[in-house]
Amino acid sequence: MKREELEPALELAAREAVRYLAELDARPVRSQRLEEALGSFGGSLPDEGDGALAALAELAEEGFEGAVHSAGPRFFHFVTGGVTPAALGADWLASTIDQMAGVWVAGPSAARLEAVAVDWLKELFGLPVEFGGLLTTGATMANFVGLAAARQWWGERHGRDVAQQGFAGLPSVRVFSSGYLHASAGKALAMLGIGRGSVAMFARDAAGRLDAEALEDALRRLDGAPAILVGNAGDVNTGDFDPLGRLADLAERHGAWLHVDGAFGLFARLVPAAAALAEGVERADSVVADGHKWLNVPYDCGFAFVRDAATLAKVFALDAAYLPPPGDPHPNYGYVGPESSRRGRSLAVWATLRAYGRAGYRELVERHLDLAQRLARRVDDAPDLERLAEVPLNIVLFRFRPPGVPEEELDELNARLGEEVLTDGRVYVGTTRFEGRTAFRPAIVNWRTREEDVDLLVDVLRELGAALLARTK
């Protein structure tokens, strides 16, 4: 490890990164050489290394080919954003500084920027100023934070400090949601010891829309016992929303905790055309969202906001002889979140908000909503495609349905088409299940995505679908 390697290593990395980004819009999302490139790595650990420049050159040559280019404009598979120029530059600087952002004494600028970024995010989303908050690795850990706060609240309603004393002797935690509940919330409940099976879902149809009357009946039967409601701001299949205002009313009436999973849907608050979808989220007890979705900062990043910030300190308290004492007046985010070891992801969040502001992100969301409607029109106009749901936000749910193919054969046909689209690599979109049918669910959240990218998605699906159909006849 030689100090004189540092500058040429950074120059090589910067040069290759600039080349990669310059080619990103024209690259297929998946290279036809992907498997070959992945196979080039491995073997036994070398006794003598070849140095930084050789390692980085190999990584740039084969690592790019072996990646799925999700930072580009035609990755629609998951709800995945790209990385804005400001966020990318700041993330490089975060790695350069390499602060340990869990305690202020080791990462003062990371802690300060996190405090500012959390305040700015509350302004952006219209959340009450009294909410506490922090950055996490993503919506799964943000859900973990919000639901951990709910668990602590629930325990206190039973006279128990669950973080200190555990669950022993307490009844099961009652958790209610609609059929839109995301798997990450279930995972968080499992990690918290509440259990995935604790959730009762009240859906009035196969899509999962909330049955509010059945939920209210269940709350009434609890006769005042504490419960946790999980509202969903953005169903992953359709982009649809639970009626958050109605959930807030029920939570207030029956003394329940309202947690809102707004991984991408919270960004609806930015634009007048969609803001009503998330109306009522400001009344929740905890709210979460992802940064590596619509904020377009690097993986990994999420946000958790909790109305009673003191609850977080109870759950995630950290104390050791070598650490700053619990009463330290500086912000120590390792004391209010699950990770004690934290990277300075606040630099990228602060930088992108500083660079583009409220207006920049409003324009981004509005443009993506327009692109989603354009995609929906293209689907509606195609004789061999069928849209399966309304498009309230940025997700378009549809399937390949050529004339003459029986209904019972469509699921297998769409599943095979889904595999061929991913292998083809020009665009990237996954399949899902919706109301018992196999379908595509492209999501538009990348700042690079343009009209020609969503048009290509339709063209490629129809082209590959026609070829697949011809081979099966």
C-alpha positions, 0 to 999 in steps of 0.5 A: 500500500503505497501513498504514491498510488493514491493520486493516479488511482483516483485519476484512473477511477475518475477517468473511467467513471466519466467515460462510463457516464458519457456512454450510459444513455446509449448502453444497453441496461444489460450487456450481452457479455455479462456472464463472461465478465462475471466469470473473469473474476475469482480464482485464488487470493493472490499472494502478491497483489498487482497494485491499485492501478491494475486492480482498478483497470480490471474492475473498470473493464469487466466490472462495468460489463458485469453490472446491470446499469440501473443508473441509466434511463431505461432501468424500470425493473424496481422503483430505482432512481439514478444519481444526480450529479450533485449527489454523485460528487458528494458521495465521492467526497463522503468516501474520501473523508470517510467519516464514522457518522454514528457519533459527532466527535468522529463525524461532525460535518456528517452529523451536521449535514444530516440534521440539516438534510432531515429538516429540509426533507421535512420541509420538502414533504410538508411534515411537522417541524417537531418530528425527529428523523434520521437517515437509514440504509433504505426503506426497510431499515426506515420501516424498522425504525418507525415500527421500533418506535411504535413497538416501544409506544405499544409496550409503554401502553402495557406498562413495559419498557420493551427496549429494556425488558423485552416482550416476556409476558405481554400479549401479541402486538396487533398490527393492521394494514391493507393488502398494499402492505410491502414486504419490507414492513413485514421484514421489519416486523420479523426483525423486531420480534413482532412477527410477519404473521401478526399483521391482519390485512383488510382488503376489499378487493383482489388488488388490496385496497383498504376495507376501512369498515372492516378495519374499524370493526377490528379496532372497536373490538380491541376495546381501547387496547393499543394497536399499530396501523400501517398505511401505504403511500404508494403500492408497489404494483400500481402506485395506489395509496391507502386513504391516509386521512381516513387511517389518521382518523381511525388512529386518533379515534381508537388510540392507535399508532399510525405508521406510513410507508411512503418509500416512493409515494411520499414524493407525491406531496411535492406536486399539486396534481398528486399531493391529495394522494398523500393527504393526511401523512402529516398526521402520522406518528411515523413516516418513512421514505427512500432516498435512492428512489425519487431523490436520486441519491446513491444506494443506499439511503432512506429516511425515517421520521418519528413524531415523538423523537424521544422514543428513538433514544429509548429504543436505540440507546448506546452507552460504553465507556469509550463513547460520548455519554448519553447526555452529550449535547451534540447529535449522535445519530448512532444513538437514535437509529439501528446502525452504530457504524454509519457512513456519511450518506448525509453529504449526498442528501444535503448536496442534491437538495442544496443543488436543485431545491424544492423547485428542481424536485417538483419538476422532476416528479411532474416530468415523471408523472407525465412520462407515466401517462405517456407510457399508459397511452402507448399501452392503451393504443397498442393492440397487443398490450392491456393495461390492468390498472389506473396510473395515479403516480409513476407505475404503469401495470400492463401485460402482453395480450395479443389477439387470439391467445386464450386467457389461460395461456397469458400468464406463462406467455408474459412470464417467458416474455419477462425473462426474454426482456431481461436477457435482451437488455435494451430495457429492463423491466420485471414482472409481478402478480396482480389480481392473479395475473402475471404483468409488467410494472415499470416504474419511472423515477430516474432523472435521466429518463426521457420520452424516447426511453419509455417509447423504447420500452413499449417497442421492445416488449412488443417486438420480443413478444411478437417473436416469442409468439411466432416461435410458439405457434 
